[in-house]
Each structure stands twice: as structure tokens, then as C-alpha cells.
Amino acid sequence: MVGLRKNKIAPRALVDLKGIEDLSWGVEASAGRARIGATTPLTDITAHPAISTRFPALVEAANTVGSVQIRNRATLTGNICNASPAADTAPALLAYGASVLVSDRERSRRVLVEEFMLGPGLTARQPGEIVTAIELPLPSPGTACPLVGSASLTKDVSRIDYCLSRRLRDEGRRWPQPGPRSSGVQQVTENVFTSTRFRGCNPSFVITPDGVVVIDTPQLPSKAVAMRETAESYGPICYVVNTEHHVDHIFGNYYFKGAGHVVHHQGVYENFMVSTPDLDPFDYAAEAIPTDDPEGAAIFPAREQYYADPNKGAVVFTGDLDLRVGGHVFHLIHTPGHTPGQIAVYVPDERVVFTGDTVFSECQTWLMTSDVDEWLRSLDLVQELDVDHVIPGHGPVTTTRYLATQRAVLLDWVSAVASAVAKGWSREETVARINFAERYPVDVGQEYMMDHIQTLNAASLWDKLTARGK
């Protein structure tokens, strides 16, 4: 249009491409890339979460293009196809390593922006070709474009535009280090974080272009607050998913109120913070404060205050459920055994599965009221997943190779107690004689519960096995 007004071009026909659906599909983010349809207006681009949260320099540059009315019609494609040396968005696209997708009737090709713009008014587009999309690789954690600007010739037209990109490194860390309150957080993949170093389960989160998904929450109040702050530093929390109903996986939900939708399997929802003859979950959470989280005492609620709104599931499902966030699919797979509502969260794009307490990695396994037969079947299901990392409910991050060890632990307990039943041992004799304390330590902060675990495991299995024989 600029060329028309200045009589630099005189086409025989003028065709508006904005009505072509294949060019106007907006913004998509998946497989590590963001794609922007050729005719998507700048206003829509800058408002999209995948762009606004991961490409702030592009948003800032796009907002300098003309007026609001112009940005409601103008496109990135038009800005770079015009190939002006003062193209407002070009420096940001260059800094982010953007590519132009070009097609004709026969083929499509991808051209880096730096190779597409050949000079003032010149591009690498061949006769018969049109630009169909702009593609940007999602920035690696630690990449920043902190400085965007221009030097103006007139009020409306820039003479020089610039965007400086830098990469932050800290001993190999690709994301900024978590703050001191959340120093227990470790990075597993580019987008996956967990914590295995303080009492409770292994609370985790996954970042995506559209927000964060939290998987289990810290039991300790100060750790829950710190993890929420860390997670939200990467974007809004979209979902909080609990893999089971045990208190060490869910108590921290209280400190995640207002942070996305809480997602529960029906079995988790029905047993959420319900007391049993063996355990009052609220008392269990409270007893950890003096020894493991004295800082959290100031924010630990009274029982009545807690149960008034513990932040229970808002999304409740049976069977399996898929969540789609920022180009990532989170497969919530029902894996009963340790608990009836147990789930694993499988994230194929990250090659990670969060198993909850279906796996106790290099620490004592709590059988409690579990169904070992179902547990073994669930281990088989997890074994079939194509993953590099298994994030267990407790203990260090591991791989699928450890699943055989977890299976052996379960079978050893069953075999030992079954043998005791066959020999006619009483419940008390079985508890006194069967003990696997030497196998592994108890997970962090629960060392004093070793005898309780041995007793509970042997007694619960004895009850189940003897009930079958009646």
C-alpha cells in the first residue's frame, strides 16, 4: 500500500489475501515453535499468550507500528515483505531466529528472516510464491531480548531499529536460578522442574508457552509459597494436578488458591484430607512444622480455617483425562494400586512421567491400604511409556529401569507376608518378624517413621491375605 501511494508500483490487479483461511489461522504454539499465520493482524499477535509471555521484544516492536487502527490490519508478513531497512519488527524477528514459510503451487520452503530480506525493498521470494506463515523457535530458557528501540527520522518513521539479544548462563543452568526460598527446585528438562530435597512428596511443575502446570504441591507451608512464586515467575498457573489423596501430595493446595484449576481423579476428590484410623492428615501436616518448617508456623492455618476451603478439585474425572496447555499434552492416566485414585501424568513432549507414589525411588515404600495387584499392573502401564525421566512420588528422579526394582520390593513384601500366613503366624508375629528396614532409608524428614512403615506394611498385607482365605 505504501508503494501504491508513492506510485512506485502499478499492479494490474489488487488481491486481498485476508479472506484465505489457510493464511489467517492466527497463532499456534507446539513442538517448540510458535507459528503465526501470514494475515494475522499485529493486534492479535501481541495479545496471544504464546507470544506475549515468550517473545516480549517482538510485542514491544509490534506495538511501535503505526496507530492502533493500523495494527488492527497490519501484519508481520507485510512488515518484512516490504523489506524496509526501518521495518519495526524485523530486528526482533532476527534476534529470535525467526523463519519465513514460503509456498507456491509446487512446494513450500523455510527461509530465515536474515536470508529473506536481501536489501531495501528486496526479498528472497520468487515469482509465484507467497508467504504463508512466520515461525519462531521458542526461546531457550536464559535467552533475553532486553533492549528494543529505534532512532527516528520523523515522528512516524524510524531510521534505525534495533534489538539486542543475549543468553544468560550460570553453571549450565538454562533458566534463572530459583530464589533462596525455593532453592530445593531442580531442573529435569528444559521445561520441567521438581523438588526432592525437603519433607513431603516431590512437588513439580511444567512450563509451557501458555502457562504452568503444577503436579502435586509441597506439604510444608513455606515451601508451598516459595514454589508458587517460582512457578508463577514463568507464567500463570493454569492447572494444579494432584496424583493422589495423601496429605504430603495435597496439603500445599491451600497455598495455591486462585492459581489455576485444581484437577482430581474421583478417587482423590472423595478421599481428600479424610482422616482414617491410622492417620489424621491435618495432624500429620501440623507435626512437621516445628522440625521441618518453623518458618511456616506463621502461615499454618487452624483446622477449622483449613477445612473451610482446602482448595479441593474443581475439575473431577474418572478413567483418564488429557489436558492441553501451550502445545503440550498432559495425559492423566489412572494408575490405581498405591491409592484408588492414583494417577500418573505423562508429558510426551518432555519425555517425562510423574508417577506419584506408584514409584518410591531408593527409599522405603509405603504400602498402607494399597492393592498390590493393581499396583503391579500400573507399573506395567508406566513401563510402556516412552520417557527418559521418571519423577517418583518420593526419592531421586530416575528412569524406567527402576520400575523393576519397585516391582521387586512389592513382590518381596507380598512373598514374605504370604509365607508368614502359610506358616500360621499371627498378625503380631508377622509384624514382629518381617522387616525390610535395611533395604532403603526413609524419605527426607520421615526417618523417625521407619518402625511405623514396617509395622503398617506387614500388618496391612497380613489383613488382606488372611481375608482372602476366609
C-alpha positions in Angstrom: 0.0 0.0 0.0 2.9 2.3 0.7 4.3 1.6 -2.8 0.9 2.3 -4.3 0.6 5.7 -2.6 4.0 6.7 -3.7 3.4 5.4 -7.3 6.4 3.1 -7.0 4.3 0.1 -8.2 1.4 -0.1 -10.6 -0.2 -3.6 -10.4 -2.9 -4.6 -12.9 -4.9 -6.1 -10.1 -5.0 -5.8 -6.3 -5.9 -9.0 -4.4 -6.8 -9.0 -0.6 -5.4 -12.2 0.9 -7.0 -11.8 4.3 -10.0 -13.9 3.3 -7.9 -17.0 2.7 -8.4 -19.4 5.7 -5.1 -21.1 5.2 -3.3 -17.8 5.9 -5.5 -16.4 8.7 -5.5 -19.1 11.3 -3.8 -16.9 14.0 -1.1 -18.2 16.3 -0.2 -21.7 17.2 2.5 -22.9 19.6 3.6 -26.6 19.6 6.7 -28.8 19.2 9.0 -26.0 20.4 7.8 -23.4 17.9 5.3 -20.6 17.5 3.7 -20.2 14.1 1.9 -17.0 13.0 -0.5 -17.1 10.0 0.5 -14.7 7.3 -2.6 -12.5 7.6 -2.8 -12.4 11.4 -3.1 -8.8 12.5 -0.4 -7.4 14.8 -3.1 -6.8 17.4 -4.0 -10.5 17.6 -0.3 -11.5 17.6 0.7 -9.3 20.6 -2.4 -10.4 22.6 -1.7 -14.1 22.2 -0.2 -15.7 25.4 2.3 -17.7 23.5 3.8 -14.5 22.1 3.3 -12.1 25.0 5.0 -14.5 27.5 7.9 -15.8 25.4 8.6 -13.0 22.8 8.3 -9.7 24.7 10.7 -8.0 22.4 8.5 -8.8 19.4 5.5 -7.5 21.3 7.3 -4.2 22.1 8.4 -3.8 18.5 5.0 -4.6 17.0 3.4 -2.0 19.3 5.5 0.7 17.7 3.9 0.0 14.3 1.7 3.0 13.3 -1.5 3.5 15.3 -4.0 1.1 16.8 -6.1 1.3 13.6 -3.1 0.3 11.5 -2.1 -2.5 13.9 -5.6 -3.9 13.6 -4.8 -4.5 9.9 -1.1 -4.7 9.6 0.8 -8.0 9.7 4.3 -9.3 10.4 4.4 -10.6 6.9 3.7 -7.3 5.3 6.3 -5.6 7.5 9.1 -7.9 6.4 7.9 -8.4 2.8 8.1 -4.6 2.4 11.8 -5.1 3.3 12.3 -1.6 4.6 15.6 -1.0 6.5 13.4 0.6 9.1 10.9 -2.3 9.4 9.8 -2.1 13.1 9.5 -5.8 13.7 12.5 -7.1 11.7 15.2 -6.8 14.4 13.1 -8.7 17.0 12.4 -11.4 14.4 16.1 -11.6 13.6 17.0 -11.8 17.3 14.6 -14.6 17.9 15.8 -16.6 14.9 12.5 -16.4 13.0 11.9 -18.1 9.7 9.5 -17.2 6.8 7.4 -20.1 5.3 7.1 -19.5 1.6 4.9 -21.5 -0.8 3.9 -21.8 -4.4 1.8 -24.4 -6.3 4.5 -27.0 -6.2 6.4 -26.7 -2.9 7.0 -25.0 0.4 10.2 -23.8 1.9 11.5 -22.2 5.0 13.8 -19.2 4.9 15.5 -17.5 7.8 14.4 -13.8 8.1 18.1 -12.8 7.9 18.2 -14.6 4.5 14.8 -13.5 3.3 15.4 -9.7 3.5 18.1 -9.1 0.8 18.1 -5.3 0.8 15.8 -2.3 0.7 12.6 -3.5 -1.0 14.2 -6.8 -1.9 13.3 -10.3 -0.6 14.1 -13.9 -1.5 10.5 -14.5 -2.5 10.4 -15.9 -6.1 7.7 -15.2 -8.7 4.5 -17.1 -7.9 5.4 -17.5 -4.2 3.5 -16.2 -1.2 4.4 -16.1 2.4 2.1 -18.4 4.4 3.5 -18.0 7.9 6.2 -16.7 10.2 7.8 -19.3 12.5 9.7 -18.6 15.7 11.5 -21.2 17.8 10.5 -20.9 21.4 13.4 -19.2 23.2 15.7 -21.3 25.2 15.5 -20.6 28.9 18.0 -18.0 29.8 17.6 -16.1 26.4 16.6 -12.5 26.8 16.0 -9.6 24.4 16.2 -6.8 26.9 16.7 -3.9 24.6 14.5 -2.9 21.7 14.3 0.6 20.2 14.7 2.9 17.2 16.1 6.2 16.1 13.6 8.3 14.3 13.8 10.4 11.2 10.3 11.7 11.6 7.6 11.2 14.2 6.1 8.2 12.3 9.1 6.6 10.5 12.2 5.0 12.1 15.6 5.5 10.5 17.2 2.7 12.6 15.6 -0.1 14.6 17.5 -2.4 16.9 17.0 -5.4 19.2 19.8 -6.8 21.3 19.6 -10.5 22.3 21.7 -12.1 25.0 22.0 -15.5 26.5 22.3 -15.9 30.3 24.3 -18.8 31.6 25.0 -19.9 35.2 27.0 -23.1 35.5 25.0 -24.8 32.8 21.6 -23.7 34.1 19.3 -22.6 31.3 16.7 -21.0 33.5 17.4 -18.3 36.0 18.2 -19.8 39.4 15.2 -20.1 41.8 15.3 -17.7 44.7 16.7 -18.7 48.1 13.3 -19.7 49.5 12.9 -22.3 46.7 16.5 -23.5 46.4 15.3 -27.1 46.5 13.9 -26.9 43.0 15.9 -28.8 40.4 15.6 -28.7 36.6 14.9 -32.1 34.9 14.3 -31.0 31.3 14.1 -27.6 29.6 10.6 -27.1 30.9 10.3 -29.5 33.9 11.2 -28.7 37.5 10.8 -30.8 40.6 12.0 -30.8 44.2 13.2 -34.0 46.0 15.1 -32.3 48.9 12.5 -31.5 51.6 9.9 -33.3 53.5 6.8 -34.4 51.6 6.3 -35.6 48.1 8.2 -34.5 45.0 6.2 -31.4 44.0 6.8 -30.4 40.4 5.8 -28.0 37.6 6.0 -27.9 33.9 6.2 -24.6 32.0 4.6 -24.0 28.6 4.1 -21.0 26.3 0.6 -20.6 27.6 1.3 -21.1 31.3 2.4 -23.5 34.0 1.0 -26.9 35.2 1.8 -27.8 38.8 1.8 -31.5 39.7 1.4 -32.1 43.4 2.0 -29.3 45.9 4.6 -29.1 48.8 3.4 -30.3 52.2 5.4 -27.6 54.1 3.8 -24.2 54.0 6.9 -22.0 53.3 7.9 -24.4 50.5 4.4 -24.3 49.0 4.5 -20.5 49.0 8.0 -20.5 47.5 7.2 -23.0 44.8 4.1 -21.0 43.8 6.3 -17.9 43.5 8.9 -19.7 41.4 6.3 -21.3 39.1 4.5 -18.1 38.6 7.7 -16.4 37.6 7.5 -18.4 34.4 3.8 -17.6 33.6 0.3 -18.0 35.1 -0.5 -21.3 36.7 -3.2 -23.0 34.6 -3.7 -26.2 36.5 -2.8 -27.9 39.8 -2.9 -31.7 39.4 -2.7 -34.0 42.4 -1.6 -37.6 41.7 -3.1 -39.0 44.9 -5.0 -38.0 48.1 -2.3 -38.5 50.7 -1.6 -35.4 52.7 2.0 -34.9 51.6 0.8 -34.5 48.0 -2.2 -32.2 48.6 -1.8 -30.1 51.8 0.0 -27.4 49.8 -3.0 -26.8 47.7 -4.2 -24.5 50.4 -1.4 -22.1 49.4 -2.2 -22.3 45.7 -5.7 -20.8 45.9 -6.6 -18.8 42.9 -3.7 -20.3 40.9 -5.5 -22.2 38.1 -8.0 -25.1 38.2 -7.3 -28.0 40.7 -7.7 -31.3 38.9 -8.5 -34.5 40.7 -9.4 -38.1 39.9 -12.7 -39.0 41.6 -10.7 -41.2 44.0 -8.6 -38.3 45.1 -11.6 -36.0 45.4 -13.5 -38.4 47.6 -10.6 -39.1 49.9 -9.1 -35.6 50.0 -7.9 -34.9 53.6 -10.2 -37.6 55.1 -9.0 -39.0 58.4 -8.5 -42.8 58.8 -8.0 -44.9 61.9 -4.2 -44.9 61.1 -3.7 -41.2 60.3 -5.3 -37.8 60.8 -3.8 -35.9 57.8 -4.1 -32.5 59.3 -2.3 -33.5 62.5 0.4 -35.2 60.3 0.9 -31.9 58.5 1.0 -29.9 61.7 3.6 -32.2 63.4 6.1 -31.4 60.7 6.1 -27.7 61.3 8.4 -27.4 64.4 11.1 -29.7 63.0 10.9 -29.2 59.2 9.4 -25.8 58.6 9.5 -23.5 61.6 9.3 -20.6 59.1 5.9 -21.9 58.0 4.3 -21.7 61.5 3.2 -18.2 60.9 1.1 -19.2 57.9 -0.1 -22.6 59.1 -3.9 -22.4 59.4 -6.2 -23.5 62.2 -8.0 -26.8 61.5 -11.4 -25.0 61.0 -9.8 -22.4 58.7 -8.1 -25.0 56.6 -11.1 -27.3 56.1 -13.4 -24.3 55.3 -11.5 -24.2 51.9 -8.6 -26.6 51.4 -8.6 -25.9 47.7 -10.1 -29.2 46.6 -10.6 -30.3 43.0 -12.7 -28.1 40.7 -12.2 -30.5 37.7 -13.0 -34.1 38.7 -12.7 -37.0 36.3 -12.9 -40.8 36.2 -10.7 -43.0 34.0 -8.1 -41.0 32.1 -8.0 -37.3 31.1 -6.0 -35.2 28.7 -5.1 -31.6 29.4 -3.7 -29.4 26.6 -1.7 -26.4 27.5 0.7 -24.3 25.4 1.3 -27.0 22.8 1.9 -29.7 25.5 -0.5 -32.6 26.1 -0.7 -33.8 29.7 -2.0 -37.4 29.8 -3.5 -38.0 33.2 -3.5 -41.8 33.4 -5.4 -43.7 36.1 -2.8 -46.0 37.8 -4.6 -47.4 40.9 -2.7 -49.5 43.4 -1.0 -47.3 46.0 -4.3 -45.5 46.2 -7.6 -46.0 44.4 -7.5 -42.6 42.7 -3.8 -42.7 41.8 -2.7 -41.2 38.5 0.4 -40.8 36.5 1.0 -37.6 34.5 2.7 -38.3 31.2 4.1 -35.4 29.2 5.3 -36.8 25.8 6.9 -33.5 24.6 9.2 -33.5 27.7 9.6 -37.3 27.7 8.7 -37.3 31.4 6.2 -39.1 33.5 5.2 -38.1 37.0 4.2 -41.3 38.8 3.2 -40.1 42.3 3.7 -42.9 44.8 3.5 -45.7 42.3 7.3 -45.3 42.5 9.3 -44.8 45.6 12.9 -44.2 44.3 15.6 -45.5 46.6 13.6 -45.0 49.7 11.1 -47.0 51.8 7.8 -48.0 50.1 4.6 -47.2 52.0 2.0 -50.0 51.3 -0.6 -48.6 53.6 -4.0 -49.7 52.3 -2.8 -50.4 48.8 -3.9 -53.0 46.3 -0.6 -54.6 45.3 -2.1 -56.5 42.3 -3.4 -53.2 40.8 -0.1 -51.5 41.7 1.9 -54.1 39.7 -0.4 -53.7 36.7 0.1 -49.9 36.9 3.9 -50.4 36.9 3.4 -52.4 33.7 1.5 -49.5 32.2 4.1 -46.9 33.2 6.8 -49.2 31.7 5.2 -48.9 28.3 5.6 -45.1 28.2 8.3 -43.7 26.0 10.1 -41.5 28.5 13.6 -40.5 29.6 12.7 -39.4 33.1 10.5 -40.9 35.8 9.7 -38.4 38.5 8.6 -40.5 41.5 6.4 -39.6 44.4 9.5 -39.8 46.7 13.2 -40.1 46.2 15.5 -39.0 43.4 14.4 -38.7 39.7 15.0 -42.0 38.0 14.3 -43.9 34.7 12.0 -46.7 33.7 14.8 -49.2 34.6 14.0 -48.6 38.3 10.4 -49.9 37.8 11.8 -53.5 38.0 13.2 -52.6 41.4 9.9 -51.2 42.6 8.2 -54.3 41.4 10.7 -56.5 43.3 10.1 -54.5 46.5 6.3 -55.1 46.3 6.7 -58.8 45.5 9.2 -59.3 48.3 6.8 -57.9 50.8 3.9 -60.0 49.5 6.1 -63.1 49.4 7.3 -62.6 53.0 3.9 -62.0 54.5 2.3 -64.8 52.4 4.9 -67.1 53.8 4.1 -66.0 57.3 0.4 -66.6 56.8 1.1 -70.0 55.3 3.2 -70.8 58.5 0.2 -69.8 60.6 1.9 -66.8 62.1 -0.4 -64.4 63.9 -0.7 -60.7 62.9 1.5 -59.8 65.9 4.1 -62.4 65.0 4.2 -61.2 61.4 4.7 -57.6 62.3 7.5 -58.6 64.8 9.4 -60.9 62.4 9.1 -59.3 58.9 11.2 -56.2 58.4 12.8 -54.6 55.4 14.3 -51.6 57.1 17.8 -52.4 55.9 16.8 -52.1 52.2 16.4 -48.3 52.0 16.2 -45.3 54.2 13.0 -43.4 54.8 12.4 -40.4 52.6 13.6 -36.9 53.8 12.1 -35.8 57.1 10.4 -39.1 57.9 13.3 -41.0 59.3 11.6 -41.4 62.7 8.7 -43.3 61.0 10.8 -46.4 59.9 9.3 -48.7 62.5 5.8 -47.4 61.7 6.3 -48.2 58.0 7.5 -51.7 58.7 4.6 -52.3 61.1 1.9 -50.8 58.8 3.2 -52.6 55.7 3.3 -56.1 57.4 0.0 -55.6 59.2 -2.0 -54.3 56.2 -0.7 -57.2 54.0 -1.5 -59.8 56.7 -5.0 -58.4 56.9 -5.6 -58.6 53.1 -4.1 -62.1 52.7 -5.9 -63.6 55.6 -9.2 -62.0 54.5 -8.8 -63.8 51.1 -8.6 -67.2 52.8 -11.8 -66.7 54.8 
